[in-house]
């Protein structure tokens, strides 16, 4: 059984973000954690849960500098290989824009939030240094230190166990403690922060 650490109310726990495009969307929530903590797994489950409640979800994922979502041999990849800095591929079902940029000119999270059309909830994976409310993912088996004592933007911890006593007694108020395996409860927490209630938040 997880120990409740609900010291702050959800709404009071969210400071205003200084990012200019933050308010372009109804709510933006980050998922933070060490590599291998399960950020993508949690994101995938939350997306499925929240979209089942008729909430429009967008996601932003921070990737390693050399990632490539294109497929060698496809027309878009051939255009890029030939030297095009931007390649926009569009069909009747979806569009994808590939943009090349130097590492020093990588788009900021604020820029990426502005690139999305206004959405109900944006889930951000990575970008742990950015000033947005975050849920920290903590697994006891990983034996890594908690991030929240050094990040005031962490407003909740989703964990598969009780928190280490040393970290639970840190100087800043303990964030909400959520059961990592209870996806509906985590989704309810996010919906509460986003201002949803009733059926939209999975209640009643």
C-alpha positions in Angstrom: 0.0 0.0 0.0 1.4 3.4 -1.0 1.7 6.0 1.7 -0.2 9.2 0.9 1.9 12.3 0.8 -0.7 14.8 -0.3 0.5 18.0 1.3 -0.6 20.4 -1.4 -3.9 20.6 -3.2 -3.5 19.9 -7.0 -4.5 23.4 -8.2 -2.3 25.1 -5.6 0.6 22.9 -6.6 0.8 24.4 -10.2 2.7 27.6 -10.5 2.2 29.7 -13.6 4.7 28.7 -16.3 6.8 31.5 -17.9 6.7 29.8 -21.3 4.8 32.1 -23.7 3.0 29.2 -25.5 2.1 27.3 -22.4 -1.4 28.9 -22.3 -1.9 28.1 -25.9 -3.2 24.7 -24.6 -5.7 23.9 -21.8 -3.0 22.1 -19.8 0.6 20.9 -20.2 2.0 18.2 -18.1 5.6 16.8 -18.2 6.7 13.2 -17.4 10.2 13.3 -15.7 12.4 10.5 -14.5 15.7 8.7 -15.0 16.4 6.7 -18.1 14.5 3.4 -17.9 12.0 4.6 -15.3 9.1 4.0 -17.7 8.2 7.5 -19.0 7.1 6.2 -22.4 5.1 3.3 -20.9 3.3 5.7 -18.6 2.7 8.2 -21.5 1.3 5.5 -23.7 -1.1 4.3 -21.0 -2.2 7.9 -20.1 -2.8 8.7 -23.8 -5.1 5.7 -24.1 -6.9 6.5 -20.9 -7.4 10.2 -21.6 -8.4 9.8 -25.2 -11.0 7.3 -24.0 -12.6 10.2 -22.1 -12.9 12.2 -25.3 -10.0 14.5 -24.4 -7.7 15.6 -27.2 -4.1 14.7 -26.5 -0.9 16.0 -28.1 2.6 14.8 -27.1 6.1 16.2 -27.3 9.0 13.8 -26.9 12.6 14.8 -26.4 14.9 12.4 -28.3 18.6 11.8 -28.8 20.3 14.1 -31.3 20.8 11.5 -33.9 17.3 10.0 -34.0 15.5 9.7 -37.4 11.8 8.9 -37.8 12.1 8.7 -41.6 12.7 5.5 -43.6 15.6 5.2 -46.0 14.5 4.7 -49.6 11.2 6.6 -49.1 10.6 9.7 -51.1 10.8 12.0 -48.1 14.2 10.5 -47.1 15.5 10.9 -50.6 14.5 14.6 -50.6 16.3 15.1 -47.3 19.4 13.2 -48.4 19.5 15.4 -51.5 19.8 18.5 -49.2 16.3 19.7 -48.4 16.3 21.3 -44.9 12.5 21.0 -44.6 10.4 18.2 -46.1 6.6 18.2 -45.5 4.8 15.0 -46.4 1.0 15.1 -46.5 -1.8 12.7 -47.3 -5.6 12.6 -46.7 -4.9 11.1 -43.3 -1.8 12.8 -41.8 1.0 15.2 -42.4 4.6 15.1 -41.2 7.2 17.9 -41.3 10.9 16.9 -41.1 13.1 19.9 -40.3 16.9 19.8 -40.1 18.7 22.1 -37.7 22.1 22.4 -36.0 22.3 21.3 -32.4 22.8 24.9 -31.3 19.5 25.8 -33.0 17.4 23.0 -31.6 13.9 24.2 -31.0 13.0 25.0 -27.4 10.0 23.4 -25.7 8.2 26.8 -25.9 8.7 26.8 -29.7 7.4 23.2 -29.9 4.3 24.1 -27.9 3.7 26.9 -30.3 4.0 24.6 -33.3 1.2 22.4 -32.0 -2.4 23.5 -32.7 -4.3 24.3 -29.5 -5.0 21.1 -27.6 -6.8 19.9 -24.5 -3.8 18.3 -22.8 -0.1 18.2 -24.0 2.0 15.4 -22.5 5.7 16.2 -22.6 8.2 13.4 -22.2 11.7 14.6 -21.3 12.7 18.3 -21.3 13.2 17.8 -17.5 14.8 21.2 -17.1 11.8 23.1 -18.5 9.5 25.2 -16.3 6.3 23.1 -16.7 4.4 21.1 -14.1 5.7 17.5 -14.0 4.9 14.1 -12.7 8.1 12.3 -11.6 8.2 8.5 -12.3 10.1 6.6 -9.6 10.8 2.9 -9.5 12.4 1.5 -6.3 14.2 -1.2 -8.3 16.2 1.5 -10.2 17.7 2.8 -6.9 18.1 6.3 -8.3 17.6 9.5 -6.2 14.3 11.3 -6.5 14.3 14.4 -8.7 11.6 16.4 -6.8 13.9 17.9 -4.0 15.8 19.8 -6.7 12.9 20.6 -9.0 10.0 22.8 -7.8 8.1 22.0 -10.9 7.6 18.3 -9.8 4.0 18.4 -8.4 3.5 14.6 -8.1 5.4 11.4 -7.9 4.1 8.2 -9.6 5.8 5.3 -7.9 5.5 1.6 -7.6 6.5 1.7 -3.9 6.8 3.9 -0.9 9.3 6.7 -1.2 12.7 6.5 0.4 12.5 8.0 3.9 15.5 10.3 3.4 13.9 11.9 0.3 10.4 11.9 1.7 11.7 14.1 4.4 13.3 16.6 2.1 13.0 20.4 2.9 10.3 21.2 0.3 6.7 20.0 0.8 6.3 16.4 -0.5 4.3 16.3 -3.8 1.3 14.1 -4.3 2.1 10.4 -4.2 0.4 8.5 -7.0 0.3 4.7 -7.6 2.2 4.1 -10.8 0.0 1.1 -11.5 -3.3 3.0 -11.1 -3.6 4.7 -14.5 -7.2 6.0 -14.0 -6.1 7.7 -10.8 -3.2 9.4 -12.4 -5.5 10.4 -15.3 -8.0 11.8 -12.8 -5.2 13.8 -11.1 -4.2 15.4 -14.5 -7.9 16.0 -15.4 -8.3 17.8 -12.0 -5.3 20.0 -12.8 -6.7 20.7 -16.3 -10.1 21.8 -14.9 -12.1 18.8 -16.0 -14.7 17.2 -13.8 -17.5 14.7 -13.8 -17.6 12.2 -16.7 -14.6 13.9 -18.4 -12.5 13.1 -15.3 -13.7 9.6 -15.1 -16.1 10.3 -12.2 -19.7 9.4 -12.4 
